[in-house]
Amino acid sequence: MNENIRKRNELLAQKVIGGLKSRNMTGYYAESKEEALKKALELIPEGSSIAMGGAMSAHEIGLVDMLQTDSYRFIDRDQAADKREAMLKAYDADVFLSSVNAMTEDGVLVNIDGNANRVSAIAQGPKKVLFIVGMNKICNDIDAAMKRARNVAAPINAQRFGLNTPCTKTGACMNCKSPDTICCQFLITRYSRHADRIHVILVNDSLGF
């Protein structure tokens, strides 16, 4: 990575971490995927029950592979015979893994969901929520974060799932009411009432969508 970009990301990450602290959340900065993986494993004790909400960023740093071992109790909804049951177990998990669709420079997290299992678990339930966030998802403010979530993350995810929504054809949000829409629930996390619950690892890389 270009040294100027690396330095800019490091400085911006410190601003985001300060914003998170002011919101009763904890942030960390990782120079690489490897460093992010190491920090994530430090935050997840062995023996923990772990659920996740389709976080591509957690896959990209190698975290999901590390958690699917006998050292952890990984709740794999994709392999579960009863997906609803698996998703309900997530609310009582020790750790819930996620990323964000976008995030502001002052520490506000923005997420959009279709089934709401991800945003509802972020809001309440699991004892700890751990976000893996590439610096590509940091936006100036709420308006920019919402635009990124709707016009970048949502169309790519709709395409990834093979859904029949207008954004899969245009590449941008059409504010649709399609039966396939994944823009059903919007969650803006601006503060955590519970200390030590929400942790965010900012990664000096482009991760997820």
C-alpha positions, 0 to 999 in steps of 0.5 A: 500500500502507498505510504501516504494512504497508509498514514492517512488511514492510520490518522483517520482510524484514530479519529474514528476510535476517539468517536467510538470511545465517546459513544461507549464503544471500543475501537482498535486499528490493525495495519494488516489482515494478519494483525486484525486476525490476531486482535480478534482472537484476543477478544474472543476467549476459547470456548465462546459461543459465536454467531455471525451475520454474513460478515464477508470482512470476517471471512477475508481476514481468516477469522471464520476459519479459525473459529470453526474448530473445536476450540470454539462453539461456532453457530453455523446457520448456513449448515444448520438444518433449522436456520431459524433455530440457529438464528435465534441461538445467536441472541444468546451467543457470547460473541456476535461477528459482523461488519458494517455497511458504512461508518462515520468518522465520528464513530456511528455505525450504519447497517441495512438488513433484509431479514433483520437477524443481523441488525437485531443481534447487533442492537440487543442479545449477544454479550459482545459484538465484534465488528471487522471494518475495512477503512474503505467503509469510513464516510464523512457523516451519516448522510454519506454513510447512508448513501454508501450503504444503499448505493454500494453495499446493498446493490452488491449484496443483492447481486451476490444473492442473485436477487431480483431487485432494481439495484441489481440491474442499475447498480444503485438504490432505486428505493424499491419495494420489491419482494426481494429487497434487502433494504428492509431494516435500517440500524444506526448505532450511535451509542452503546449503553453497555460498556465493553459490549461493542468492539470495532477493529478497523483494518488498513485494507479494503474489506467487504462491500 
